[in-house]
Amino acid sequence: MLTQVSPISSFFDSFAYLIFGIGYIVPVLFFISFVLFIATKKKIFLGGLIVLAVLYIILGLVSAFSEPEKTLSNIILQIILWPFL
């Protein structure tokens, strides 16, 4: 039997996959940018580090607040570790 998926549900599923896909790439890009900054001392890589750190925190907040009944300590841990949970 075929089931129909509403376009809105499909859009939010795609958005969720995009956010979590980015979440796995951000720590890798952060590490690469950190290594390049240490090796070259160029400010552009420092800016990249800051942007990636902010993006990581924002994505962690989205992940942490998407689940109800969280305590503050659980939210903080999930912000830090959310790509690996």
DAPEPE-V809822 format. One record per residue. N is the residue number from 1. RES is the residue in one small letter. PSI is psi in radians with two decimals (999 if undefined). Layout:
# DAPEPE-V809822
n->N res->RES psi->PSI
n->N res->RES psi->PSI
This chain:
# DAPEPE-V809822
n->1 res->m psi->2.37
n->2 res->l psi->2.43
n->3 res->t psi->2.56
n->4 res->q psi->2.43
n->5 res->v psi->2.30
n->6 res->s psi->2.57
n->7 res->p psi->-0.58
n->8 res->i psi->-0.76
n->9 res->s psi->-0.74
n->10 res->s psi->-0.69
n->11 res->f psi->-0.79
n->12 res->f psi->-0.60
n->13 res->d psi->-0.76
n->14 res->s psi->-0.71
n->15 res->f psi->-0.73
n->16 res->a psi->-0.75
n->17 res->y psi->-0.65
n->18 res->l psi->-0.79
n->19 res->i psi->-0.81
n->20 res->f psi->-0.53
n->21 res->g psi->-0.76
n->22 res->i psi->-0.64
n->23 res->g psi->-0.54
n->24 res->y psi->-0.44
n->25 res->i psi->-0.59
n->26 res->v psi->-0.82
n->27 res->p psi->-0.61
n->28 res->v psi->-0.81
n->29 res->l psi->-0.64
n->30 res->f psi->-0.79
n->31 res->f psi->-0.77
n->32 res->i psi->-0.77
n->33 res->s psi->-0.66
n->34 res->f psi->-0.80
n->35 res->v psi->-0.76
n->36 res->l psi->-0.66
n->37 res->f psi->-0.77
n->38 res->i psi->-0.70
n->39 res->a psi->-0.65
n->40 res->t psi->-0.34
n->41 res->k psi->0.50
n->42 res->k psi->2.44
n->43 res->k psi->-0.43
n->44 res->i psi->-0.62
n->45 res->f psi->-0.53
n->46 res->l psi->-0.72
n->47 res->g psi->-0.69
n->48 res->g psi->-0.68
n->49 res->l psi->-0.77
n->50 res->i psi->-0.79
n->51 res->v psi->-0.77
n->52 res->l psi->-0.65
n->53 res->a psi->-0.75
n->54 res->v psi->-0.74
n->55 res->l psi->-0.72
n->56 res->y psi->-0.73
n->57 res->i psi->-0.74
n->58 res->i psi->-0.79
n->59 res->l psi->-0.62
n->60 res->g psi->-0.68
n->61 res->l psi->-0.73
n->62 res->v psi->-0.76
n->63 res->s psi->-0.73
n->64 res->a psi->-0.70
n->65 res->f psi->0.00
n->66 res->s psi->-0.23
n->67 res->e psi->2.25
n->68 res->p psi->2.94
n->69 res->e psi->0.93
n->70 res->k psi->2.45
n->71 res->t psi->2.89
n->72 res->l psi->-0.73
n->73 res->s psi->-0.66
n->74 res->n psi->-0.67
n->75 res->i psi->-0.78
n->76 res->i psi->-0.76
n->77 res->l psi->-0.68
n->78 res->q psi->-0.57
n->79 res->i psi->-0.70
n->80 res->i psi->-0.72
n->81 res->l psi->0.18
n->82 res->w psi->-0.55
n->83 res->p psi->-0.36
n->84 res->f psi->-0.02
n->85 res->l psi->999
